[in-house]
Amino acid sequence: MSETQSHAGPISALRLDERLRDTKLFFSQALRTFHATGSILPSSGALAHEMAEHVRHRPDPDQPLRILEAGAGTGAISRGIAAAMRPGDTVDFVEANPEFSAYVEELLETDPVMSRVADAASVHTCLVNDMGTDRSYDVIVSGLPFANFTADQVEEVFDYYFTVLRPGGTLSFYGYLYTKEVKAVIAKREDYLRQARSSWVVQDRIDRYGIGSEKVFANVPPAWVHHLRKPEWESSSDHSRSV
Ligand SMILES: C[S@@+](CC[C@H](N)C(=O)[O-])C[C@H]1O[C@@H](n2cnc3c(N)ncnc32)[C@H](O)[C@@H]1O
């Protein structure tokens, strides 16, 4: 495991007023729906860069990728994905909050990095596991706040990802460093236990399918990015938790 200390990433090219607009919308939605939003600030360029690792580095450079981003928010990680996309790639941006999905639609017209991929992108306003299983992806990038979910919700989302991920495809997601330690001090007991249970489900998937984890300190708060690969031999019905 290595550590990504800093990376300016595509977001550094944004003008300050655009960055502030993202942050203002993100913060106001976080105050309204913290449980689903899971953070008070959008991800940094460094985190976006690491999350797009498997869009940038692909096993076959001539093979276009089908990409899913879950929980696009104000597009912080979407920009990292868009910057790494190549001609022929397609991307589905999925976001449950309609204020955020409308914002991502707008970015596809106005943002210099996002507008490059506008013809190859679709925005979906729904829960990611309501997208249906009649689709298949090479790369899934998930920004969902698993630490705020119950263990059953985490399991349901991972099952969905591993159903629509093609064998050999990758899933990248992040979690914040030290959340468990902070919750142990400040959270109510039931919330601490809920998070402990959901983190076991996450850890189980990392243990079974992990291919690398990176710490990204240049983010508020600092984060762990985990990269998983669905085995070539695994069918869609084999991937539920084995405990
Ligand atoms: C931690 S924020 C990440 C936003 C953005 N990707 C970033 O990194 O700044 C999580 C996002 O996931 C969305 N979300 C939460 N649960 C979801 C679900 N089940 N399906 C789709 N989006 C969801 C929230 O509305 C929120 O925008």
The ligand as a Gaussian input file, in Angstrom:
#p B3LYP/6-31G(d) Opt

LIG

0 1
 C      -19.846000      11.501000       0.036000
 S      -20.883000      12.182000      -1.229000
 C      -19.761000      12.079000      -2.604000
 C      -20.035000      13.090000      -3.669000
 C      -18.949000      13.216000      -4.730000
 N      -18.712000      11.966000      -5.417000
 C      -17.661000      13.679000      -4.099000
 O      -16.774000      12.844000      -3.952000
 O      -17.575000      14.866000      -3.765000
 C      -22.016000      10.835000      -1.522000
 C      -23.034000      11.082000      -2.628000
 O      -23.765000       9.871000      -2.841000
 C      -25.150000      10.175000      -3.023000
 N      -25.870000       8.940000      -2.655000
 C      -26.037000       8.421000      -1.406000
 N      -26.645000       7.230000      -1.474000
 C      -26.852000       6.967000      -2.799000
 C      -27.402000       5.851000      -3.514000
 N      -27.852000       4.769000      -2.868000
 N      -27.434000       5.907000      -4.869000
 C      -26.955000       7.007000      -5.523000
 N      -26.414000       8.090000      -4.898000
 C      -26.362000       8.064000      -3.560000
 C      -25.383000      11.375000      -2.124000
 O      -26.522000      12.112000      -2.515000
 C      -24.073000      12.145000      -2.299000
 O      -24.142000      13.036000      -3.373000

